[in-house]
Amino acid sequence: MGFGAFCPMPLRLGGSSLEGLTPEQHARICADVVAAKRTVPVAVLTYTKSGGTITLHNYTGMNGRGLAYAPTATSISTGRTGFSWSGIFEDPYEITYPINLQHGVACVHGATGIIAIVTIGGTYAFEVRTISHAGTATDCKVTVALS
């Protein structure tokens, strides 16, 4: 029995080029997909904070691409920004996944002597603090990668 253009079905178990993959090949493909997904950030976003105004520039995440999928930003104080979104997201196939952040790294744009610190959890899903090396809170443009 043939399946037209889909024959041979490449992800079907079988063991030959006409019958599909061997169990070992299938296991290796699954392991490679899981390894790739583990190393991809959950989300990457760029924003600028100026006083109480936060401007999101771009967002790319496991839940989608574009500002519509980005977390909600809240100005806490000078140099402190909180981000929150629901604890789950739904893919185009209506399957829900939890957002479980473990780690965050931030990079400050175009400024020297300023560091950014990402804190996971608490009141917000994550919080970003930007401070100068002298310890002064500073507003600036930041890119955050979350995993």
Backbone as a printed PyTorch tensor [residue, N CA C, xyz], in Angstrom:
tensor([[[ 0.8530, -1.1710,  0.0000],
         [ 0.0000,  0.0000,  0.0000],
         [ 0.8960,  1.2310,  0.0000]],

        [[ 0.6700,  2.1800, -0.8950],
         [ 1.4810,  3.3800, -0.9770],
         [ 0.7290,  4.6060, -0.4890]],

        [[ 1.4670,  5.6290, -0.1530],
         [ 0.8790,  6.8740,  0.3030],
         [ 1.1960,  8.0220, -0.6490]],

        [[ 1.3950,  7.7420, -1.8980],
         [ 1.6610,  8.7790, -2.8820],
         [ 2.9850,  9.4700, -2.6060]],

        [[ 2.9580, 10.7930, -2.5580],
         [ 4.1690, 11.5790, -2.3550],
         [ 4.7870, 11.3580, -0.9850]],

        [[ 4.0310, 10.8140, -0.0520],
         [ 4.5430, 10.5950,  1.2980],
         [ 5.2350,  9.2450,  1.4540]],

        [[ 5.3240,  8.4670,  0.4280],
         [ 5.9100,  7.1470,  0.5230],
         [ 7.3800,  7.2150,  0.0920]],

        [[ 8.3650,  6.7270,  0.8060],
         [ 8.2060,  6.1460,  2.1270],
         [ 8.0830,  7.2350,  3.1980]],

        [[ 7.3200,  6.9470,  4.2160],
         [ 7.1560,  7.9180,  5.2960],
         [ 8.4400,  7.9300,  6.1150]],

        [[ 9.1440,  9.0400,  6.1840],
         [10.4820,  9.0510,  6.7750],
         [10.5210,  8.8480,  8.2840]],

        [[ 9.4890,  9.1740,  9.0270],
         [ 9.5520,  9.0410, 10.4780],
         [ 8.8590,  7.7750, 10.9740]],

        [[ 8.5230,  6.8990, 10.0720],
         [ 7.8930,  5.6410, 10.4440],
         [ 8.9880,  4.6320, 10.7780]],

        [[ 8.7680,  3.8260, 11.8010],
         [ 9.7270,  2.7830, 12.1390],
         [ 9.6540,  1.6770, 11.1030]],

        [[10.7890,  1.1510, 10.7280],
         [10.8000,  0.0740,  9.7590],
         [12.1720, -0.5340,  9.6090]],

        [[13.1800,  0.2830,  9.3450],
         [14.5270, -0.2540,  9.3010],
         [15.2160, -0.2230,  7.9640]],

        [[14.5720,  0.2840,  6.9390],
         [15.2570,  0.3990,  5.6560],
         [14.8420,  1.7120,  5.0040]],

        [[15.5200,  2.0410,  3.8960],
         [15.2010,  3.3020,  3.2280],
         [13.7820,  3.3050,  2.6750]],

        [[13.2100,  2.1470,  2.4190],
         [11.8340,  2.0730,  1.9220],
         [10.8170,  1.9060,  3.0370]],

        [[11.2380,  1.3570,  4.1580],
         [10.3010,  1.0580,  5.2380],
         [10.3590,  2.0430,  6.3980]],

        [[11.3380,  2.9340,  6.4390],
         [11.4060,  3.9130,  7.5050],
         [12.6560,  3.7920,  8.3480]],

        [[12.6100,  4.3570,  9.5400],
         [13.7670,  4.4360, 10.4350],
         [13.9060,  3.1850, 11.2910]],

        [[15.1400,  2.9130, 11.6780],
         [15.3670,  1.8700, 12.6670],
         [15.0200,  2.4490, 14.0330]],

        [[14.7640,  1.6110, 15.0270],
         [14.4890,  2.1420, 16.3720],
         [15.6290,  3.0140, 16.9060]],

        [[16.8660,  2.6530, 16.5870],
         [18.0090,  3.4440, 17.0410],
         [18.0160,  4.8260, 16.4060]],

        [[17.7220,  4.8930, 15.0890],
         [17.6640,  6.1860, 14.3990],
         [16.5480,  7.0650, 14.9590]],

        [[15.4060,  6.4520, 15.2250],
         [14.2730,  7.2000, 15.7750],
         [14.6180,  7.7500, 17.1550]],

        [[15.2440,  6.9340, 18.0030],
         [15.6400,  7.3790, 19.3460],
         [16.6420,  8.5310, 19.2580]],

        [[17.5710,  8.4450, 18.3120],
         [18.5730,  9.5100, 18.1570],
         [17.9280, 10.8150, 17.7120]],

        [[16.9860, 10.7580, 16.7800],
         [16.2830, 11.9710, 16.3360],
         [15.5370, 12.6010, 17.5040]],

        [[14.8390, 11.7800, 18.2980],
         [14.1030, 12.3080, 19.4580],
         [15.0520, 12.9640, 20.4590]],

        [[16.1840, 12.3280, 20.7320],
         [17.1610, 12.9000, 21.6690],
         [17.7200, 14.2140, 21.1520]],

        [[17.9810, 14.3010, 19.8420],
         [18.5070, 15.5370, 19.2640],
         [17.4900, 16.6770, 19.3430]],

        [[16.2260, 16.3770, 19.1060],
         [15.1800, 17.4120, 19.1980],
         [15.0660, 17.9260, 20.6320]],

        [[15.0880, 17.0260, 21.6060],
         [14.9980, 17.4370, 23.0110],
         [16.2210, 18.2590, 23.4040]],

        [[17.4040, 17.8570, 22.9800],
         [18.6240, 18.6070, 23.2990],
         [18.5860, 20.0030, 22.6950]],

        [[18.1040, 20.1190, 21.4640],
         [18.0080, 21.4340, 20.8270],
         [17.0160, 22.3200, 21.5670]],

        [[15.8990, 21.7710, 21.9850],
         [14.8870, 22.5600, 22.6910],
         [15.3950, 23.0260, 24.0560]],

        [[16.2010, 22.2110, 24.7230],
         [16.7350, 22.5910, 26.0300],
         [17.7060, 23.7650, 25.9420]],

        [[18.4180, 23.8970, 24.8280],
         [19.4090, 24.9610, 24.7170],
         [18.8460, 26.2510, 24.1420]],

        [[17.6420, 26.2260, 23.6230],
         [17.0130, 27.4180, 23.0640],
         [16.4110, 28.2250, 24.2130]],

        [[16.6140, 29.5390, 24.2450],
         [16.0100, 30.3380, 25.3160],
         [14.4860, 30.2510, 25.3050]],

        [[13.8930, 30.3410, 26.4850],
         [12.4370, 30.3920, 26.5890],
         [11.9440, 31.6770, 25.9400]],

        [[12.6710, 32.7590, 26.1630],
         [12.2730, 34.0520, 25.5940],
         [13.4750, 34.9940, 25.5370]],

        [[13.4380, 35.8840, 24.5420],
         [14.4160, 36.9680, 24.4230],
         [13.6280, 38.2330, 24.1320]],

        [[13.8570, 39.2660, 24.9210],
         [13.1470, 40.5260, 24.7030],
         [14.0760, 41.7070, 24.8950]],

        [[13.7550, 42.8000, 24.2030],
         [14.5080, 44.0390, 24.3320],
         [13.5390, 45.1420, 24.6910]],

        [[13.9250, 45.9560, 25.6750],
         [13.0800, 47.0700, 26.1090],
         [13.9490, 48.2510, 26.4990]],

        [[13.3140, 49.4230, 26.5280],
         [13.9620, 50.6340, 27.0340],
         [13.1170, 51.1690, 28.1660]],

        [[13.7630, 51.4930, 29.2800],
         [13.0790, 52.0990, 30.4260],
         [13.5790, 53.5220, 30.5730]],

        [[12.6440, 54.4470, 30.6010],
         [12.9670, 55.8560, 30.7940],
         [11.9440, 56.4250, 31.7690]],

        [[12.3680, 56.5780, 33.0090],
         [11.4210, 57.0110, 34.0420],
         [10.3750, 55.9320, 34.2570]],

        [[ 9.1050, 56.3230, 34.2200],
         [ 8.0230, 55.3560, 34.3800],
         [ 7.5750, 54.7400, 33.0710]],

        [[ 8.2180, 55.1010, 31.9630],
         [ 7.8160, 54.6100, 30.6460],
         [ 8.7080, 53.4510, 30.2170]],

        [[ 8.0780, 52.3590, 29.8240],
         [ 8.8040, 51.1870, 29.3340],
         [ 8.3490, 50.9430, 27.9020]],

        [[ 9.3070, 50.8740, 26.9900],
         [ 9.0080, 50.6110, 25.5860],
         [ 9.5950, 49.2590, 25.2080]],

        [[ 8.7280, 48.3070, 24.8520],
         [ 9.2030, 47.0080, 24.3710],
         [ 9.5120, 47.1330, 22.8880]],

        [[10.7150, 46.7220, 22.4940],
         [11.1330, 46.8290, 21.1000],
         [10.8760, 45.5400, 20.3260]],

        [[11.2110, 44.3990, 20.9120],
         [10.9330, 43.1280, 20.2470],
         [10.8670, 42.0040, 21.2620]],

        [[10.2350, 40.9180, 20.8330],
         [10.0660, 39.7430, 21.6880],
         [10.0450, 38.4950, 20.8090]],

        [[10.8140, 37.4950, 21.2120],
         [10.7710, 36.1820, 20.5830],
         [10.7800, 35.1570, 21.7050]],

        [[ 9.7850, 34.2870, 21.7250],
         [ 9.7200, 33.2960, 22.7860],
         [ 9.1320, 31.9870, 22.3090]],

        [[ 9.1640, 30.9910, 23.1900],
         [ 8.5750, 29.6950, 22.8740],
         [ 7.0710, 29.8230, 22.6440]],

        [[ 6.4540, 30.8280, 23.2550],
         [ 5.0170, 31.0140, 23.1260],
         [ 4.6240, 31.8230, 21.8990]],

        [[ 5.5640, 32.4400, 21.2030],
         [ 5.2500, 33.2110, 20.0070],
         [ 6.2680, 34.2990, 19.7610]],

        [[ 6.0980, 34.9660, 18.6410],
         [ 7.0170, 36.0330, 18.2560],
         [ 6.2270, 37.3020, 18.0330]],

        [[ 6.7060, 38.4030, 18.6130],
         [ 6.0200, 39.6780, 18.4820],
         [ 5.5700, 40.1880, 19.8370]],

        [[ 5.2610, 41.4700, 19.8820],
         [ 4.9280, 42.1070, 21.1560],
         [ 3.6290, 41.5910, 21.7620]],

        [[ 2.7480, 41.0190, 20.9560],
         [ 1.4980, 40.4730, 21.4880],
         [ 1.7510, 39.3140, 22.4430]],

        [[ 2.8800, 38.6340, 22.3030],
         [ 3.2140, 37.4880, 23.1520],
         [ 4.1090, 37.8600, 24.3290]],

        [[ 4.5870, 39.0700, 24.3500],
         [ 5.5380, 39.5080, 25.3800],
         [ 4.8610, 39.6290, 26.7430]],

        [[ 5.6480, 39.4990, 27.8010],
         [ 5.0890, 39.7010, 29.1340],
         [ 4.7430, 41.1730, 29.3570]],

        [[ 3.9160, 41.4230, 30.3330],
         [ 3.5410, 42.7860, 30.6940],
         [ 4.6350, 43.3950, 31.5550]],

        [[ 5.1070, 44.5710, 31.1510],
         [ 6.1900, 45.2450, 31.8790],
         [ 5.6090, 46.2580, 32.8590]],

        [[ 6.1990, 46.3280, 34.0450],
         [ 5.7840, 47.2600, 35.0840],
         [ 7.0040, 48.0000, 35.6020]],

        [[ 6.9120, 49.3220, 35.6510],
         [ 7.9920, 50.1200, 36.2130],
         [ 7.8830, 50.0830, 37.7310]],

        [[ 8.9040, 49.5500, 38.3870],
         [ 8.9060, 49.4640, 39.8460],
         [ 9.5270, 50.7180, 40.4390]],

        [[10.6930, 51.0720, 39.9450],
         [11.3930, 52.2840, 40.3650],
         [12.5140, 52.5250, 39.3610]],

        [[13.3240, 53.5380, 39.5870],
         [14.4440, 53.7950, 38.6860],
         [15.3360, 52.5620, 38.6150]],

        [[15.5780, 52.0810, 37.3980],
         [16.4390, 50.9310, 37.2100],
         [15.8190, 49.5890, 37.5290]],

        [[14.5540, 49.5410, 37.9160],
         [13.8870, 48.2720, 38.2570],
         [12.6370, 48.1090, 37.4130]],

        [[12.5530, 46.9850, 36.7090],
         [11.4020, 46.6830, 35.8700],
         [10.9410, 45.2690, 36.1600]],

        [[ 9.6470, 45.1130, 36.3970],
         [ 9.0670, 43.7930, 36.6300],
         [ 8.3070, 43.3370, 35.3980]],

        [[ 8.3580, 42.0400, 35.1130],
         [ 7.6530, 41.4710, 33.9690],
         [ 6.7940, 40.3130, 34.4500]],

        [[ 5.5680, 40.2460, 33.9410],
         [ 4.6820, 39.1520, 34.3180],
         [ 3.8160, 38.7440, 33.1390]],

        [[ 3.4860, 37.4770, 33.0980],
         [ 2.5040, 36.9530, 32.1670],
         [ 1.9200, 35.7050, 32.7890]],

        [[ 0.8830, 35.1490, 32.1830],
         [ 0.2580, 33.9660, 32.7740],
         [ 1.2870, 32.8470, 32.8280]],

        [[ 1.0910, 31.9290, 33.7160],
         [ 2.0520, 30.8530, 33.9160],
         [ 2.0310, 29.7810, 32.8500]],

        [[ 1.1430, 29.9030, 31.8520],
         [ 1.0740, 28.9190, 30.7830],
         [ 0.9170, 29.6230, 29.4420]],

        [[ 1.2330, 28.9200, 28.3700],
         [ 0.9260, 29.4280, 27.0450],
         [ 0.3730, 28.2930, 26.1990]],

        [[-0.3640, 28.6600, 25.1620],
         [-1.0100, 27.6880, 24.2930],
         [-0.4180, 27.7960, 22.8970]],

        [[-0.0510, 26.6550, 22.3140],
         [ 0.5140, 26.6800, 20.9680],
         [-0.6150, 26.6890, 19.9210]],

        [[-0.2750, 26.7940, 18.6460],
         [-1.3160, 26.8390, 17.6110],
         [-2.1920, 25.5890, 17.5560]],

        [[-1.7450, 24.5030, 18.1830],
         [-2.5200, 23.2670, 18.1910],
         [-3.3550, 23.1220, 19.4620]],

        [[-3.4880, 24.2040, 20.2190],
         [-4.2750, 24.2810, 21.4560],
         [-3.7460, 23.3520, 22.5450]],

        [[-2.4280, 23.1370, 22.5520],
         [-1.7770, 22.3870, 23.6200],
         [-1.1600, 23.4100, 24.5620]],

        [[-1.3900, 23.2790, 25.8670],
         [-0.8670, 24.2460, 26.8310],
         [ 0.4440, 23.7370, 27.4330]],

        [[ 1.3320, 24.6910, 27.6880],
         [ 2.6360, 24.4070, 28.2680],
         [ 2.8790, 25.3740, 29.4230]],

        [[ 3.5140, 24.9100, 30.5020],
         [ 3.8480, 25.8340, 31.5900],
         [ 5.0850, 26.6590, 31.2380]],

        [[ 5.1240, 27.8870, 31.7400],
         [ 6.3280, 28.7080, 31.6330],
         [ 7.0460, 28.5690, 32.9690]],

        [[ 8.1890, 27.9290, 32.9520],
         [ 8.9340, 27.6670, 34.1730],
         [10.3410, 28.2390, 34.0140]],

        [[10.4930, 29.5010, 34.3520],
         [11.7800, 30.1670, 34.1860],
         [12.7730, 29.6780, 35.2340]],

        [[14.0080, 29.4350, 34.8010],
         [15.0600, 28.9800, 35.6940],
         [16.1960, 29.9880, 35.8300]],

        [[16.4630, 30.7220, 34.7320],
         [17.6570, 31.5590, 34.7020],
         [17.4400, 32.6990, 33.7180]],

        [[18.0260, 33.8390, 33.9980],
         [17.9460, 34.9780, 33.0950],
         [19.2650, 35.7230, 33.0170]],

        [[19.5810, 36.2140, 31.8250],
         [20.7960, 36.9960, 31.5950],
         [20.3790, 38.2620, 30.8700]],

        [[20.9440, 39.3930, 31.2700],
         [20.5990, 40.6660, 30.6370],
         [21.8570, 41.3780, 30.1620]],

        [[21.6930, 42.1570, 29.1020],
         [22.7850, 42.9190, 28.5080],
         [22.3020, 44.3480, 28.2810]],

        [[23.0860, 45.3130, 28.7040],
         [22.7450, 46.7320, 28.5480],
         [23.2790, 47.2250, 27.2030]],

        [[22.4780, 48.0070, 26.4800],
         [22.8690, 48.5380, 25.1720],
         [23.5030, 49.9150, 25.3050]],

        [[24.5780, 50.1440, 24.6010],
         [25.1540, 51.4710, 24.4120],
         [25.5400, 52.2370, 25.6520]],

        [[25.7760, 51.5660, 26.7410],
         [26.1590, 52.2610, 27.9670],
         [27.3300, 51.5160, 28.6010]],

        [[28.2910, 52.2530, 29.0790],
         [29.4080, 51.6210, 29.7690],
         [29.2480, 51.8440, 31.2610]],

        [[29.7360, 50.9170, 32.0140],
         [29.6790, 51.0570, 33.4660],
         [28.3230, 50.7460, 34.0620]],

        [[27.4340, 50.0800, 33.3130],
         [26.1170, 49.7050, 33.8420],
         [25.9730, 48.1960, 33.7070]],

        [[25.4840, 47.5680, 34.7660],
         [25.2340, 46.1260, 34.7230],
         [23.7440, 45.8790, 34.9150]],

        [[23.2930, 44.7360, 34.4310],
         [21.8910, 44.3500, 34.5700],
         [21.8230, 43.0240, 35.3080]],

        [[20.8860, 42.9240, 36.2340],
         [20.7180, 41.7290, 37.0500],
         [19.2840, 41.2380, 36.8690]],

        [[19.1270, 39.9580, 36.5710],
         [17.7980, 39.3640, 36.3910],
         [17.4930, 38.4930, 37.5980]],

        [[16.3230, 38.7030, 38.2010],
         [15.8610, 37.8980, 39.3200],
         [14.5990, 37.1690, 38.8890]],

        [[14.5930, 35.8460, 39.0400],
         [13.4410, 35.0280, 38.6710],
         [12.5530, 34.8470, 39.8940]],

        [[11.2410, 34.9960, 39.7020],
         [10.2830, 34.7470, 40.7750],
         [ 9.9840, 35.9850, 41.5970]],

        [[ 9.3010, 35.7720, 42.6840],
         [ 8.8750, 36.8820, 43.5260],
         [ 7.5140, 37.3980, 43.0810]],

        [[ 7.3030, 38.6900, 43.2120],
         [ 6.0370, 39.2990, 42.8250],
         [ 5.7990, 39.1740, 41.3230]],

        [[ 6.8580, 39.2450, 40.5470],
         [ 6.7800, 39.1770, 39.0910],
         [ 7.3790, 37.8620, 38.5980]],

        [[ 7.1000, 37.4970, 37.3440],
         [ 7.7160, 36.3010, 36.7700],
         [ 9.2360, 36.4630, 36.7740]],

        [[ 9.6780, 37.6900, 36.4270],
         [11.0850, 38.0270, 36.5530],
         [11.2200, 39.5390, 36.6580]],

        [[12.3390, 39.9670, 37.2230],
         [12.6060, 41.3860, 37.4280],
         [14.0150, 41.6920, 36.9390]],

        [[14.1670, 42.8640, 36.3150],
         [15.4780, 43.2920, 35.8330],
         [15.8640, 44.5710, 36.5570]],

        [[17.0700, 44.5890, 37.1180],
         [17.6090, 45.7830, 37.7740],
         [18.8400, 46.2210, 37.0090]],

        [[18.9280, 47.5110, 36.7260],
         [20.1150, 48.0560, 36.0580],
         [20.7520, 49.0740, 36.9960]],

        [[22.0370, 48.8690, 37.2690],
         [22.7560, 49.7550, 38.1810],
         [24.1370, 50.0620, 37.6090]],

        [[24.6460, 51.2260, 37.9700],
         [26.0000, 51.5950, 37.5580],
         [26.9950, 50.8900, 38.4820]],

        [[28.2460, 50.9190, 38.1050],
         [29.2650, 50.2890, 38.9440],
         [29.3930, 50.9960, 40.2900]],

        [[28.9230, 52.2420, 40.3550],
         [28.9380, 52.9810, 41.6140],
         [27.7460, 52.6180, 42.4980]],

        [[26.8070, 51.7990, 41.9660],
         [25.6580, 51.3720, 42.7540],
         [24.4190, 52.2250, 42.5570]],

        [[24.4090, 53.1360, 41.5810],
         [23.2650, 54.0050, 41.3310],
         [22.3200, 53.3390, 40.3400]],

        [[21.0380, 53.2790, 40.6690],
         [20.0370, 52.7280, 39.7550],
         [19.9460, 53.6140, 38.5190]],

        [[19.8900, 52.9820, 37.3440],
         [19.9260, 53.7140, 36.0860],
         [18.9230, 53.1120, 35.1080]],

        [[18.1800, 53.9740, 34.4020],
         [17.2840, 53.5140, 33.3440],
         [18.0560, 53.4620, 32.0250]],

        [[17.8000, 52.4280, 31.2040],
         [18.5140, 52.2760, 29.9350],
         [17.8210, 51.2390, 29.0620]],

        [[18.4510, 50.9150, 27.9370],
         [17.9440, 49.8910, 27.0150],
         [18.6080, 48.5680, 27.3680]],

        [[17.7990, 47.4990, 27.4460],
         [18.2820, 46.1940, 27.9210],
         [17.7090, 45.0800, 27.0430]],

        [[18.5210, 44.0690, 26.7940],
         [18.0470, 42.8190, 26.1800],
         [18.1600, 41.7170, 27.2210]],

        [[17.0880, 40.9400, 27.3770],
         [17.0350, 39.8660, 28.3800],
         [16.8130, 38.5340, 27.6740]],

        [[17.6050, 37.5240, 28.0400],
         [17.4170, 36.1530, 27.5550],
         [17.0540, 35.3000, 28.7520]],

        [[15.9490, 34.5710, 28.6350],
         [15.4550, 33.7420, 29.7320],
         [15.5020, 32.2750, 29.3500]],

        [[15.8750, 31.4490, 30.2910],
         [15.8630, 30.0030, 30.0400],
         [15.2570, 29.2920, 31.2260]]])
